[in-house]
């Protein structure tokens, strides 16, 4: 799983049922301060759906969107298991590393 896919999976979990393209993009900006293009969100989303880590759910048509539906995303049990493995791997890799000081000269 790529880092972007991991970030998107975590963002979908954080949005608790309100995860769609725009809300995912806004949450990533809020959390990271990075403005991701829609392509940098939808390509990993498509990959996650293909891997069965995310389920795509068609919402109701909306007059505000010209009768088009939003597509919502939710993390599947396989996606949650994969995130748990990644978290454990991160913890193992970082274990034994002394606290990193970001202050200059330390």
C-alpha positions as CSV (number, residue, x, y, z in Angstrom):
1,X,0.0,0.0,0.0
2,X,1.3,3.4,-0.9
3,X,1.6,6.3,1.6
4,X,-1.1,8.2,-0.2
5,X,-3.4,5.1,0.0
6,X,-2.7,4.9,3.7
7,X,-3.5,8.6,4.2
8,X,-6.7,8.3,2.3
9,X,-7.8,5.2,4.2
10,X,-7.2,6.9,7.5
11,X,-9.1,10.0,6.3
12,X,-12.1,7.9,5.3
13,X,-12.2,6.4,8.8
14,X,-11.9,9.9,10.3
15,X,-14.8,11.2,8.2
16,X,-17.2,8.5,9.6
17,X,-19.6,8.0,6.8
18,X,-19.2,11.3,5.2
19,X,-16.2,10.5,3.0
20,X,-16.5,11.5,-0.6
21,X,-14.0,13.2,-3.0
22,X,-14.3,16.8,-1.8
23,X,-14.6,15.9,1.9
24,X,-11.5,13.7,1.7
25,X,-9.6,16.4,0.0
26,X,-10.6,19.0,2.6
27,X,-9.8,16.7,5.5
28,X,-6.3,16.0,4.1
29,X,-5.7,19.7,3.8
30,X,-6.9,20.3,7.3
31,X,-4.7,17.5,8.7
32,X,-1.6,18.0,6.6
33,X,-1.7,21.5,5.1
34,X,-1.3,20.0,1.6
35,X,-3.6,20.7,-1.2
36,X,-4.0,17.5,-3.1
37,X,-5.3,17.5,-6.7
38,X,-8.5,15.4,-7.3
39,X,-6.4,13.1,-9.4
40,X,-4.1,12.4,-6.5
41,X,-7.2,11.4,-4.5
42,X,-9.2,9.5,-7.1
43,X,-6.4,7.3,-8.5
44,X,-5.5,5.9,-5.0
45,X,-9.3,5.6,-4.2
46,X,-9.7,3.5,-7.4
47,X,-6.8,1.3,-6.3
48,X,-8.2,0.9,-2.8
49,X,-11.6,-0.1,-4.3
50,X,-9.9,-2.6,-6.6
51,X,-7.9,-4.1,-3.6
52,X,-11.2,-4.3,-1.7
53,X,-9.9,-2.1,1.1
54,X,-12.6,0.5,0.4
55,X,-16.2,0.2,-0.7
56,X,-17.8,2.7,-3.0
57,X,-21.4,3.6,-2.2
58,X,-23.6,5.6,-4.6
59,X,-25.6,8.3,-2.8
60,X,-29.0,9.8,-3.7
61,X,-29.2,12.1,-6.7
62,X,-28.9,15.7,-5.7
63,X,-30.6,18.7,-7.4
64,X,-27.7,20.9,-6.4
65,X,-25.4,18.6,-8.4
66,X,-27.7,18.6,-11.5
67,X,-29.3,15.3,-10.5
68,X,-26.0,13.5,-10.1
69,X,-25.2,11.3,-7.1
70,X,-22.2,11.6,-4.8
71,X,-20.1,8.5,-4.3
72,X,-19.2,7.8,-0.7
73,X,-16.4,5.6,0.5
74,X,-16.1,3.4,3.5
75,X,-13.2,1.2,4.7
76,X,-13.9,-2.5,4.5
77,X,-12.8,-5.1,7.2
78,X,-9.8,-6.0,4.9
79,X,-8.9,-2.3,4.8
80,X,-9.0,-2.1,8.5
81,X,-6.8,-5.2,8.9
82,X,-4.3,-3.8,6.5
83,X,-4.2,-0.5,8.4
84,X,-3.6,-2.4,11.7
85,X,-0.7,-4.3,10.0
86,X,0.8,-1.0,8.8
87,X,0.5,0.6,12.2
88,X,2.2,-2.3,13.8
89,X,5.0,-2.2,11.2
90,X,5.5,1.6,11.7
91,X,5.7,1.0,15.5
92,X,8.3,-1.7,15.0
93,X,10.4,0.3,12.6
94,X,10.3,3.3,14.9
95,X,11.0,1.3,18.1
96,X,14.4,1.9,19.5
97,X,14.9,5.2,17.6
98,X,15.7,7.9,20.1
99,X,13.5,11.0,20.2
100,X,14.3,13.1,17.2
101,X,14.9,16.7,18.0
102,X,13.9,19.0,15.2
103,X,15.5,22.0,16.8
104,X,18.6,23.2,15.1
105,X,21.9,22.1,16.6
106,X,20.5,19.3,18.9
